[in-house]
Amino acid sequence: MIKITLPDGSVKEFENGSNPMDVAKSISEGLARNVISASFNGTTIETATALTTDGSLVLYTWNDKEGKKAFWHSTSHVMAQVLEEKYNGIKLTLGPAIDNGFYYDVDFGDEKITDADFKAIEDRVLEISRDKYEFTMRPVSKADALELYKGNEYKTELISNLEDGTITFCDHATFTDLCRGGHIPNTGIIKAMKIMSVAGAYWRGDEKNKQLTRVYGISFPKQKDLTEYIELLEEAKRRDHRKLGKELDLFAFSAKVGAGLPLWLPKGAALRDRLEQFLKKAQKKAGYEQVVTPHIGQKELYVTSGHYAKYGADSFQPINTPAEGEEFLLKPMNCPHHCEIYNTKPWSYKDLPKRYAEFGTVYRYEQSGELHGLTRVRGFTQDDAHIFCTPDQLDQEFKNVIDLVLYVFGSLGFENFTAQISLRDQENREKYIGSDENWEKAESAIINAAKDKGLNTVVAYGEAAFYGPKLDFMVKDALGRSWQLGTIQVDYNLPERFELTYKGSDNELHTPVMIHRAPFGSMERFIAILIEHTAGNFPLWLMPEQALILCLSDKYENYAKKVLNLLENHDIRAQIDNRNESIGRKIRDAEMQKTPFMLIVGEEEEKNNTISIRRHGQEGKGNVTVTIEEFAAIVNEEISKTLKVFTV
């Protein structure tokens, strides 16, 4: 008998050689019908894999991330089978699952795949799937594996780097592929599949290698899931921040300025400034002091911090001055500069904590193929702050930052989120700096603070920064997509590297603890996500333009100016549309600009000192006539419902 430990901590005994499906059936027939993958002692296995030792077993369904991974990887095998059937002499390489679906990189040789081929490939994938072929794993000697793939230089390269005795093939139907495992029980579970696109991809991501064709696909256990996914993609296209950013005149890019360097237009700059002022106001209440640091720093600064060793290859090339041997870098991080601000004078424990905040612009050289609107740029502004405190102050300071992040999310409509505790890789410690003792203290501080604040948390090993663990806030937007927004990091290492000290109550010098935090992350990426989350319908308090005054004719322009002045007295942001256009055209344009309120003025409004309100997106509901004071009350009430009051 073997003992199997389940995720809830319970232990069950099974016959030696039982498999994960047997375990699922012992729990319930319903679970057995839905289990599609499993892991044993942390290693992904098949549901038919024999278990011969005691260990921990996790069963996965379609609703689990690992279940989807097995589902999509299995579908990539079926698609690869169809591609081999349809195109003569092609060479398959790799076909992994990705966040949404899968791809297979293929050397098509003289053949070519086009959009016109997609439907036939999809139909054939489903035809094969209906036959419910089982995915089975088998070990293969290195010699036999090389013999099978002797005409495929890509597979033989992979096999050459594997140890004999560790090589496995996966079989289904008439198809065999080199594979480490992780499949669903059989092809019959695949009920819907679609090829999403094809693109070029260099073998193993190296531009010196041959360019292959990457075929992207996605699959589902139900047709309705695919239908919903396609509808979601269409909605995502409508909300694309690059499209809306252009339509709303928020930002632009210029080839002459340079790729990945956004230009903020007046409306976008106003939106951005309002976000900055919103956070600065909260930070001031929380005891932060605003600082400003240069856009460049000496290379030695980043060597000291460790950033150069870790990210030097991803930075812009050093800036050389006329002085021999003097090199500067465009600032990739704000934290080394803040360490040097702390170092400008001696501190006592009575002076701590010190909280330095800066909207600091940093620069990193992203590959041109990785740039994407505002979400991946080469120059971006972080809402950065660094807290220097004593170890005794760490817990409360960390919790205070959590409160600030929750305030930001609440005021901007991000209500669905998970706090990810990002820790070191449990095996590979080479990519981190600092002692195990410091890391253990920092990790414990984050885990305890998150628990005390009652956050919904998950643990992610290997996701820590190189200098310390993090609490990353993973937010779901209106389309259910997950984004990393906001981060808090505990750092014992940079204070040591920069020799930061304070005099303790014992009159001895001690090293402070450093907290890195950025509720927005970067202004560019945050605004991109906010645009897509709201579809450009920002909270009223944040809108660059809250109202547009529309005149029924030119003779009411003076009254419109009077209305504008009164609105400004109530701190309501408005403009007059005095173009020589019909009122219908002006309304349509205001709707396109997502202006929250259209204020129509004509003879009746001028005579009664009123305005006629039309709300964005409420076509056909009729206008409401109110006084300026009544309109101001409507605006203030709506703002008070969304813009929270930050308390410390």
C-alpha positions as CSV (number, residue, x, y, z in Angstrom):
1,M,0.0,0.0,0.0
2,I,1.1,3.6,-0.6
3,K,0.0,6.7,1.3
4,I,-1.3,9.7,-0.8
5,T,-1.5,13.1,0.8
6,L,-4.2,15.4,-0.7
7,P,-4.2,19.2,-0.7
8,D,-6.5,19.4,2.3
9,G,-3.9,17.5,4.4
10,S,-5.9,14.3,4.5
11,V,-4.0,11.0,3.8
12,K,-5.5,8.0,2.0
13,E,-4.0,4.6,1.4
14,F,-4.1,3.0,-2.1
15,E,-2.8,-0.1,-3.8
16,N,0.7,0.3,-5.1
17,G,0.4,1.2,-8.8
18,S,-2.9,3.1,-8.5
19,N,-3.1,6.2,-10.6
20,P,-4.5,9.8,-10.1
21,M,-7.8,8.8,-11.7
22,D,-8.2,6.0,-9.2
23,V,-7.7,8.6,-6.4
24,A,-10.3,10.9,-8.0
25,K,-12.9,8.1,-8.2
26,S,-12.3,7.3,-4.6
27,I,-13.3,10.8,-3.7
28,S,-16.3,11.2,-6.0
29,E,-17.5,10.1,-9.5
30,G,-18.2,13.8,-10.2
31,L,-14.6,14.7,-9.6
32,A,-13.3,11.8,-11.7
33,R,-15.4,13.0,-14.6
34,N,-13.8,16.4,-14.4
35,V,-10.1,15.6,-13.6
36,I,-7.9,16.1,-16.6
37,S,-4.4,16.4,-15.1
38,A,-2.4,15.9,-11.9
39,S,0.9,16.6,-10.2
40,F,2.7,14.3,-7.8
41,N,5.3,15.6,-5.4
42,G,5.4,18.8,-7.5
43,T,5.9,17.1,-10.9
44,T,3.2,17.1,-13.6
45,I,2.0,13.6,-14.5
46,E,-0.8,12.0,-16.5
47,T,-4.0,10.9,-14.8
48,A,-3.0,7.3,-15.9
49,T,0.5,7.5,-14.4
50,A,1.1,4.7,-11.8
51,L,1.9,5.9,-8.3
52,T,4.5,3.6,-6.6
53,T,5.6,5.7,-3.6
54,D,4.1,7.8,-0.8
55,G,3.6,11.4,-1.8
56,S,1.5,14.5,-2.3
57,L,-1.1,14.5,-5.1
58,V,-2.9,17.4,-6.6
59,L,-5.8,16.8,-9.1
60,Y,-6.6,19.4,-11.7
61,T,-9.8,20.2,-13.6
62,W,-10.4,22.7,-16.5
63,N,-11.0,25.4,-13.9
64,D,-7.4,25.1,-12.6
65,K,-4.5,26.9,-14.3
66,E,-2.5,23.6,-14.5
67,G,-5.6,21.9,-15.9
68,K,-5.8,24.4,-18.8
69,K,-2.1,24.1,-19.4
70,A,-2.5,20.3,-19.9
71,F,-5.6,20.8,-22.0
72,W,-3.9,23.3,-24.3
73,H,-0.6,21.4,-24.5
74,S,-2.5,18.3,-25.5
75,T,-4.4,20.2,-28.2
76,S,-1.1,21.4,-29.6
77,H,-0.2,17.8,-30.2
78,V,-3.4,17.2,-32.1
79,M,-2.8,20.3,-34.2
80,A,0.7,19.2,-34.9
81,Q,-0.6,15.9,-36.2
82,V,-3.0,17.7,-38.6
83,L,-0.2,20.0,-39.8
84,E,2.0,17.0,-40.6
85,E,-1.0,15.4,-42.5
86,K,-1.7,18.6,-44.5
87,Y,1.8,19.9,-45.3
88,N,4.4,17.7,-46.8
89,G,7.9,17.6,-45.4
90,I,7.4,20.1,-42.6
91,K,9.5,19.9,-39.4
92,L,7.9,20.3,-36.0
93,T,9.9,21.9,-33.1
94,L,8.1,22.9,-29.9
95,G,4.4,23.2,-29.0
96,P,3.9,24.5,-25.4
97,A,0.8,25.9,-23.6
98,I,0.8,29.6,-23.0
99,D,-1.4,31.9,-20.8
100,N,-4.2,31.8,-23.4
101,G,-4.0,28.7,-25.5
102,F,-0.9,27.3,-27.1
103,Y,1.4,27.5,-30.1
104,Y,3.5,25.2,-32.3
105,D,6.7,26.4,-34.0
106,V,7.0,24.8,-37.4
107,D,9.6,24.9,-40.2
108,F,7.2,24.8,-43.2
109,G,10.0,24.6,-45.8
110,D,8.5,25.3,-49.2
111,E,4.9,25.0,-47.8
112,K,2.9,27.9,-46.6
113,I,0.0,28.2,-44.1
114,T,-2.5,31.0,-44.7
115,D,-5.8,32.2,-43.1
116,A,-7.7,30.3,-45.7
117,D,-6.3,27.0,-44.3
118,F,-7.5,27.6,-40.7
119,K,-11.0,26.3,-41.0
120,A,-9.9,22.9,-42.5
121,I,-7.2,22.5,-39.8
122,E,-9.7,23.2,-37.1
123,D,-12.3,20.8,-38.5
124,R,-9.7,18.0,-38.7
125,V,-8.5,18.6,-35.1
126,L,-12.1,18.2,-33.9
127,E,-12.6,15.1,-36.1
128,I,-9.5,13.4,-34.5
129,S,-10.6,14.5,-31.1
130,R,-14.0,12.9,-31.4
131,D,-12.3,9.5,-31.6
132,K,-11.1,9.8,-28.0
133,Y,-7.5,8.7,-28.6
134,E,-5.6,8.3,-25.3
135,F,-2.4,10.2,-24.7
136,T,0.2,7.8,-23.5
137,M,3.8,8.3,-22.4
138,R,6.7,6.0,-23.0
139,P,10.4,6.1,-22.3
140,V,12.8,6.1,-25.3
141,S,16.5,5.6,-25.5
142,K,18.5,8.5,-26.7
143,A,19.8,6.5,-29.7
144,D,16.2,5.5,-30.7
145,A,15.0,9.1,-30.3
146,L,17.8,10.5,-32.5
147,E,17.1,7.8,-35.1
148,L,13.4,8.7,-35.2
149,Y,14.1,12.4,-35.7
150,K,17.3,12.1,-37.8
151,G,15.7,14.3,-40.5
152,N,14.6,17.0,-38.1
153,E,17.6,19.1,-36.8
154,Y,15.4,20.9,-34.3
155,K,14.3,17.8,-32.5
156,T,17.8,16.3,-32.6
157,E,19.2,19.4,-31.1
158,L,16.8,19.1,-28.2
159,I,17.4,15.4,-27.8
160,S,21.2,15.9,-27.8
161,N,20.9,18.1,-24.7
162,L,19.0,15.4,-22.8
163,E,20.4,12.6,-20.7
164,D,19.8,9.0,-21.7
165,G,17.1,7.6,-19.5
166,T,15.2,10.9,-19.2
167,I,13.7,11.0,-22.7
168,T,10.0,10.3,-23.3
169,F,7.6,10.3,-26.2
170,C,3.9,11.0,-26.1
171,D,1.6,8.9,-28.5
172,H,-1.9,9.5,-29.6
173,A,-3.7,8.1,-32.7
174,T,-0.9,7.7,-35.3
175,F,1.1,10.7,-34.0
176,T,4.2,10.6,-31.8
177,D,6.1,13.6,-30.3
178,L,9.1,14.2,-28.1
179,C,7.5,15.4,-24.8
180,R,8.1,15.6,-21.1
181,G,4.4,15.0,-20.3
182,G,1.4,16.8,-18.9
183,H,-1.6,15.7,-21.0
184,I,-5.3,15.2,-20.6
185,P,-6.6,11.6,-20.6
186,N,-7.8,11.5,-24.2
187,T,-8.6,13.7,-27.2
188,G,-12.4,13.4,-26.7
189,I,-12.3,16.2,-24.1
190,I,-11.4,18.7,-26.8
191,K,-14.8,20.0,-28.1
192,A,-13.8,23.4,-29.6
193,M,-10.6,24.7,-31.2
194,K,-9.6,27.8,-33.2
195,I,-6.4,28.9,-34.8
196,M,-5.9,32.5,-33.7
197,S,-3.0,33.7,-35.8
198,V,0.4,32.8,-37.3
199,A,3.6,34.8,-36.8
200,G,7.3,34.5,-37.4
201,A,9.5,33.2,-34.5
202,Y,13.2,32.5,-34.5
203,W,14.3,29.0,-33.4
204,R,14.8,29.1,-29.6
205,G,14.2,32.9,-29.7
206,D,17.6,33.6,-31.2
207,E,17.5,36.0,-34.2
208,K,20.7,34.3,-35.5
209,N,18.7,31.1,-36.0
210,K,16.3,30.3,-38.8
211,Q,12.9,32.0,-38.6
212,L,10.0,29.5,-38.1
213,T,6.3,29.9,-38.4
214,R,4.5,30.0,-35.0
215,V,0.9,28.8,-35.2
216,Y,-1.2,30.1,-32.3
217,G,-4.4,28.3,-31.2
218,I,-6.8,27.9,-28.4
219,S,-9.2,25.2,-27.4
220,F,-12.0,24.5,-24.9
221,P,-14.1,21.6,-23.5
222,K,-17.3,23.3,-24.7
223,Q,-18.2,25.2,-27.8
224,K,-19.9,27.9,-25.8
225,D,-16.6,28.6,-24.0
226,L,-15.0,29.3,-27.4
227,T,-17.9,31.5,-28.4
228,E,-17.6,33.5,-25.2
229,Y,-13.8,33.8,-25.6
230,I,-14.1,35.2,-29.1
231,E,-16.7,37.7,-27.8
232,L,-14.3,38.7,-25.0
233,L,-11.6,39.3,-27.6
234,E,-13.9,41.5,-29.6
235,E,-14.7,43.5,-26.5
236,A,-11.0,43.7,-25.7
237,K,-10.3,45.2,-29.2
238,R,-13.0,47.8,-28.6
239,R,-11.3,48.6,-25.2
240,D,-7.7,48.5,-26.5
241,H,-5.9,51.4,-24.8
242,R,-4.0,52.1,-28.0
243,K,-7.2,52.6,-30.0
244,L,-9.0,54.6,-27.2
245,G,-5.9,56.6,-26.4
246,K,-5.9,57.9,-30.0
247,E,-9.7,58.5,-30.1
248,L,-9.7,60.4,-26.8
249,D,-6.6,62.4,-27.6
250,L,-4.7,61.1,-24.5
251,F,-1.3,60.1,-25.9
252,A,0.7,59.4,-29.1
253,F,3.9,57.9,-30.3
254,S,6.4,59.4,-32.9
255,A,8.9,57.5,-34.9
256,K,11.2,60.6,-34.8
257,V,11.0,60.7,-31.0
258,G,11.7,57.0,-30.7
259,A,9.8,53.7,-30.2
260,G,8.5,53.1,-26.7
261,L,8.6,56.8,-25.7
262,P,5.1,58.1,-25.3
263,L,4.0,61.7,-25.9
264,W,1.3,62.9,-23.5
265,L,-1.3,65.1,-25.2
266,P,-3.1,67.8,-23.2
267,K,-6.0,65.6,-22.2
268,G,-3.8,62.7,-21.3
269,A,-1.4,65.0,-19.3
270,A,-4.4,66.4,-17.4
271,L,-5.5,62.8,-16.6
272,R,-2.1,61.8,-15.5
273,D,-1.6,65.0,-13.4
274,R,-4.9,64.3,-11.6
275,L,-3.8,60.8,-10.7
276,E,-0.5,62.2,-9.4
277,Q,-2.2,64.8,-7.3
278,F,-4.7,62.2,-6.0
279,L,-1.8,60.0,-4.7
280,K,0.3,63.0,-3.5
281,K,-2.5,64.2,-1.4
282,A,-2.9,60.7,0.2
283,Q,0.9,60.4,0.6
284,K,1.1,63.7,2.4
285,K,-1.5,62.6,4.9
286,A,0.5,59.4,5.4
287,G,3.7,61.3,6.2
288,Y,5.6,61.0,2.9
289,E,8.1,63.7,1.9
290,Q,8.4,64.5,-1.8
291,V,11.9,64.3,-3.4
292,V,13.2,64.7,-6.9
293,T,16.2,62.8,-8.4
294,P,18.1,63.1,-11.7
295,H,17.3,61.2,-14.9
296,I,20.9,59.8,-14.9
297,G,23.3,58.4,-12.4
298,Q,26.9,57.3,-12.4
299,K,27.3,53.7,-13.4
300,E,28.9,53.0,-10.0
301,L,25.6,53.8,-8.3
302,Y,23.9,50.9,-10.0
303,V,26.9,48.6,-9.5
304,T,26.6,49.3,-5.8
305,S,22.8,48.6,-5.8
306,G,23.2,45.4,-7.8
307,H,21.0,46.6,-10.6
308,Y,23.8,46.8,-13.1
309,A,24.8,43.2,-12.6
310,K,21.2,42.0,-12.9
311,Y,19.8,44.5,-15.5
312,G,22.8,46.1,-17.2
313,A,22.2,44.1,-20.4
314,D,18.6,45.6,-20.6
315,S,19.7,49.1,-19.9
316,F,20.6,51.8,-22.5
317,Q,24.3,52.0,-23.3
318,P,26.4,54.1,-20.9
319,I,26.7,57.8,-21.5
320,N,30.3,58.8,-21.7
321,T,31.5,62.3,-20.7
322,P,34.6,64.2,-21.8
323,A,36.3,63.0,-18.6
324,E,38.2,59.8,-19.1
325,G,36.6,56.7,-17.6
326,E,33.5,58.6,-16.5
327,E,30.2,56.8,-17.3
328,F,26.6,57.5,-16.6
329,L,23.4,55.5,-17.2
330,L,19.9,56.6,-17.9
331,K,18.2,55.9,-14.5
332,P,16.7,52.3,-14.6
333,M,15.5,52.5,-10.9
334,N,14.8,55.2,-8.4
335,C,15.7,53.3,-5.2
336,P,19.6,53.8,-5.4
337,H,19.0,57.6,-5.6
338,H,16.7,57.5,-2.6
339,C,19.3,55.5,-0.6
340,E,21.8,58.3,-1.3
341,I,19.2,60.9,-0.2
342,Y,18.9,59.0,3.1
343,N,22.7,59.0,3.3
344,T,23.0,62.8,3.2
345,K,22.9,63.1,7.0
346,P,23.1,60.9,10.2
347,W,19.8,59.6,11.6
348,S,18.6,58.5,15.1
349,Y,15.9,55.9,15.7
350,K,13.8,58.8,16.9
351,D,13.9,60.2,13.3
352,L,12.5,57.1,11.7
353,P,10.6,56.1,9.7
354,K,11.7,58.3,6.8
355,R,9.3,58.1,3.8
356,Y,10.6,59.5,0.5
357,A,8.2,59.6,-2.5
358,E,8.8,60.6,-6.1
359,F,7.1,60.3,-9.4
360,G,10.4,59.4,-11.0
361,T,10.9,58.6,-14.7
362,V,13.1,55.6,-15.4
363,Y,14.5,54.1,-18.7
364,R,15.0,50.5,-19.7
365,Y,15.8,49.2,-23.2
366,E,13.0,46.9,-24.1
367,Q,13.4,44.9,-27.4
368,S,11.4,46.5,-30.2
369,G,9.3,43.3,-30.6
370,E,8.2,43.5,-26.9
371,L,7.0,47.1,-27.0
372,H,3.2,47.4,-26.7
373,G,1.4,50.7,-26.4
374,L,1.7,52.1,-22.8
375,T,2.0,48.6,-21.2
376,R,5.6,48.0,-22.4
377,V,7.6,51.2,-23.0
378,R,11.2,52.3,-22.8
379,G,10.6,55.4,-20.6
380,F,8.0,55.3,-17.8
381,T,7.2,57.1,-14.6
382,Q,6.9,55.2,-11.3
383,D,4.9,56.4,-8.3
384,D,7.9,55.3,-6.3
385,A,8.4,55.6,-2.6
386,H,10.9,54.2,-0.2
387,I,10.5,53.9,3.6
388,F,13.5,53.6,5.8
389,C,12.5,52.2,9.2
390,T,13.7,50.2,12.2
391,P,12.9,46.5,12.3
392,D,10.3,47.1,15.1
393,Q,8.5,49.6,12.8
394,L,8.4,47.3,9.8
395,D,5.2,45.5,10.5
396,Q,3.1,48.6,11.0
397,E,4.7,50.5,8.1
398,F,4.0,47.6,5.7
399,K,0.4,47.5,6.8
400,N,0.1,51.2,6.3
401,V,1.2,50.8,2.7
402,I,-1.4,48.0,2.2
403,D,-4.0,50.5,3.3
404,L,-2.8,53.1,0.8
405,V,-2.9,50.5,-2.0
406,L,-6.4,49.5,-1.1
407,Y,-7.4,53.2,-1.1
408,V,-6.1,53.6,-4.6
409,F,-7.9,50.5,-5.9
410,G,-11.2,51.5,-4.2
411,S,-11.2,55.0,-5.7
412,L,-10.5,53.7,-9.2
413,G,-13.0,50.8,-9.3
414,F,-10.5,47.9,-9.0
415,E,-12.4,45.7,-6.6
416,N,-11.5,42.2,-7.7
417,F,-7.9,41.4,-6.8
418,T,-5.6,38.8,-5.1
419,A,-2.5,39.6,-3.1
420,Q,0.4,37.5,-4.4
421,I,3.2,36.8,-1.9
422,S,6.2,36.7,-4.2
423,L,9.0,34.7,-2.6
424,R,12.4,33.3,-3.7
425,D,12.8,30.3,-5.8
426,Q,12.9,27.3,-3.5
427,E,15.8,25.7,-5.4
428,N,17.7,28.3,-7.4
429,R,19.1,30.9,-5.0
430,E,21.8,32.2,-7.4
431,K,19.7,35.0,-8.8
432,Y,19.2,36.7,-5.4
433,I,21.5,38.9,-3.3
434,G,21.8,39.0,0.5
435,S,21.9,36.5,3.3
436,D,19.3,33.7,4.0
437,E,18.7,35.3,7.4
438,N,17.6,38.6,5.9
439,W,15.4,36.9,3.3
440,E,13.7,34.8,5.9
441,K,13.0,37.9,8.0
442,A,11.7,39.8,5.0
443,E,9.5,37.0,3.8
444,S,8.0,36.5,7.3
445,A,7.2,40.2,7.5
446,I,5.2,40.1,4.3
447,I,3.4,36.9,5.1
448,N,2.4,38.1,8.6
449,A,1.3,41.5,7.5
450,A,-0.9,40.1,4.7
451,K,-2.5,37.7,7.1
452,D,-3.2,40.3,9.7
453,K,-4.9,42.6,7.1
454,G,-7.1,39.7,6.0
455,L,-6.0,39.8,2.3
456,N,-6.9,37.0,-0.1
457,T,-3.4,35.7,-0.9
458,V,-1.6,33.2,-3.0
459,V,2.1,32.3,-2.8
460,A,4.3,32.4,-5.9
461,Y,7.8,31.0,-5.5
462,G,10.5,32.5,-7.8
463,E,8.7,35.8,-8.3
464,A,10.6,37.9,-5.7
465,A,12.8,40.8,-6.8
466,F,16.5,40.0,-6.7
467,Y,17.0,42.0,-3.5
468,G,13.8,41.1,-1.6
469,P,10.4,39.4,-1.5
470,K,7.2,41.3,-2.6
471,L,3.5,41.6,-2.1
472,D,2.1,42.0,-5.6
473,F,-1.5,42.9,-6.2
474,M,-3.0,40.9,-9.0
475,V,-6.1,42.8,-10.2
476,K,-8.9,41.5,-12.5
477,D,-10.3,44.1,-14.9
478,A,-13.8,44.4,-16.2
479,L,-13.1,41.6,-18.8
480,G,-11.8,39.2,-16.1
481,R,-8.1,39.6,-17.2
482,S,-5.5,39.6,-14.5
483,W,-2.9,42.4,-14.2
484,Q,-0.2,43.0,-11.7
485,L,-0.9,46.5,-10.2
486,G,0.8,47.8,-7.2
487,T,3.8,46.2,-5.4
488,I,5.3,46.4,-1.9
489,Q,8.7,45.0,-1.2
490,V,10.8,44.4,1.9
491,D,14.5,44.9,1.5
492,Y,17.3,44.2,4.0
493,N,19.9,44.1,1.3
494,L,20.2,47.6,-0.3
495,P,20.5,49.3,3.1
496,E,23.5,47.1,3.7
497,R,25.0,47.7,0.3
498,F,24.7,51.4,0.6
499,E,25.9,51.3,4.3
500,L,22.8,53.1,5.6
501,T,22.7,53.5,9.3
502,Y,20.8,55.1,12.2
503,K,21.8,55.4,15.9
504,G,19.7,53.2,18.1
505,S,18.5,53.7,21.7
506,D,21.6,51.7,22.7
507,N,23.7,54.5,21.1
508,E,25.1,52.0,18.6
509,L,24.7,52.2,14.8
510,H,22.2,49.9,13.2
511,T,21.0,49.2,9.6
512,P,17.5,50.3,8.7
513,V,15.0,48.1,6.8
514,M,13.8,49.5,3.5
515,I,10.3,49.2,2.0
516,H,9.8,49.8,-1.7
517,R,6.3,50.6,-2.8
518,A,4.4,51.7,-5.9
519,P,0.6,51.5,-5.8
520,F,0.3,52.4,-9.5
521,G,3.4,50.6,-10.5
522,S,4.1,52.8,-13.5
523,M,1.9,55.7,-14.6
524,E,2.0,54.5,-18.2
525,R,1.0,50.9,-17.6
526,F,-1.6,51.8,-14.9
527,I,-3.3,54.3,-17.3
528,A,-3.3,51.7,-20.1
529,I,-5.1,49.2,-17.8
530,L,-7.4,51.9,-16.4
531,I,-8.4,52.8,-20.0
532,E,-9.2,49.2,-20.8
533,H,-10.9,48.5,-17.5
534,T,-13.3,51.5,-17.9
535,A,-13.4,51.5,-21.7
536,G,-12.4,55.2,-21.4
537,N,-15.4,56.0,-19.1
538,F,-13.1,57.1,-16.2
539,P,-14.5,57.9,-12.7
540,L,-16.1,61.4,-12.8
541,W,-13.5,62.8,-10.5
542,L,-10.7,61.8,-12.8
543,M,-12.2,62.8,-16.2
544,P,-10.1,65.6,-17.9
545,E,-13.3,67.1,-19.0
546,Q,-16.4,66.5,-16.9
547,A,-18.9,68.5,-19.0
548,L,-19.3,70.0,-22.4
549,I,-21.6,73.0,-23.0
550,L,-23.4,72.8,-26.3
551,C,-25.2,75.9,-27.7
552,L,-28.3,75.4,-29.8
553,S,-27.1,78.4,-31.8
554,D,-24.5,81.1,-31.8
555,K,-26.8,83.7,-30.1
556,Y,-26.6,81.6,-26.8
557,E,-22.8,81.7,-26.7
558,N,-22.7,84.5,-24.1
559,Y,-25.0,82.5,-21.8
560,A,-22.7,79.5,-22.3
561,K,-19.7,81.5,-21.1
562,K,-21.7,82.5,-18.1
563,V,-22.5,78.9,-17.4
564,L,-18.8,78.0,-17.8
565,N,-17.8,80.6,-15.3
566,L,-20.3,79.3,-12.7
567,L,-19.2,75.7,-13.3
568,E,-15.5,76.8,-12.7
569,N,-16.6,78.4,-9.4
570,H,-17.9,74.9,-8.4
571,D,-14.6,73.3,-9.5
572,I,-16.3,71.5,-12.4
573,R,-14.1,71.0,-15.4
574,A,-16.0,72.1,-18.6
575,Q,-15.6,73.5,-22.1
576,I,-17.8,75.1,-24.7
577,D,-18.3,73.5,-28.0
578,N,-18.8,76.6,-30.2
579,R,-18.1,74.9,-33.6
580,N,-20.4,75.7,-36.5
581,E,-22.0,72.2,-36.4
582,S,-25.5,70.9,-35.7
583,I,-26.4,70.0,-32.2
584,G,-26.7,66.4,-33.3
585,R,-23.2,66.3,-34.5
586,K,-21.9,68.0,-31.3
587,I,-23.7,65.4,-29.2
588,R,-22.3,62.5,-31.3
589,D,-18.8,63.9,-31.0
590,A,-19.2,64.3,-27.2
591,E,-20.4,60.7,-27.0
592,M,-17.3,59.6,-28.9
593,Q,-15.1,61.5,-26.4
594,K,-17.0,59.9,-23.6
595,T,-17.7,63.3,-22.0
596,P,-19.8,62.4,-18.8
597,F,-22.3,65.4,-19.2
598,M,-23.5,67.4,-22.2
599,L,-25.1,70.6,-21.0
600,I,-27.4,72.0,-23.7
601,V,-28.3,75.7,-23.6
602,G,-30.9,77.6,-25.7
603,E,-33.7,80.1,-25.3
604,E,-35.5,78.4,-22.4
605,E,-32.3,77.7,-20.5
606,E,-31.1,81.3,-20.9
607,K,-34.5,82.7,-19.8
608,N,-34.7,80.5,-16.7
609,N,-30.9,80.4,-15.8
610,T,-30.9,76.6,-16.2
611,I,-29.1,74.0,-18.2
612,S,-30.4,70.9,-19.9
613,I,-28.4,67.8,-18.9
614,R,-27.8,64.9,-21.2
615,R,-25.7,62.0,-19.7
616,H,-23.2,60.0,-21.7
617,G,-24.6,56.7,-22.9
618,Q,-28.2,57.5,-22.1
619,E,-29.6,58.1,-25.6
620,G,-33.3,58.2,-25.8
621,K,-33.8,58.8,-22.0
622,G,-34.5,62.5,-22.4
623,N,-32.8,65.5,-20.9
624,V,-33.2,66.9,-17.4
625,T,-33.4,70.6,-16.8
626,V,-31.7,71.9,-13.6
627,T,-30.0,75.0,-12.2
628,I,-26.2,75.3,-12.1
629,E,-26.3,74.7,-8.3
630,E,-28.4,71.5,-8.7
631,F,-26.0,70.2,-11.4
632,A,-23.0,70.9,-9.1
633,A,-24.7,68.9,-6.4
634,I,-25.2,66.0,-8.8
635,V,-21.5,66.0,-9.7
636,N,-20.3,66.3,-6.1
637,E,-22.6,63.5,-5.0
638,E,-21.3,61.1,-7.7
639,I,-17.7,62.0,-7.0
640,S,-18.2,61.4,-3.2
641,K,-19.5,57.9,-4.0
642,T,-16.4,56.8,-5.9
643,L,-13.5,59.0,-4.5
644,K,-12.8,57.6,-1.1
645,V,-11.4,59.6,1.8
646,F,-8.0,58.4,2.8
647,T,-7.5,58.1,6.6
648,V,-4.3,57.2,8.5
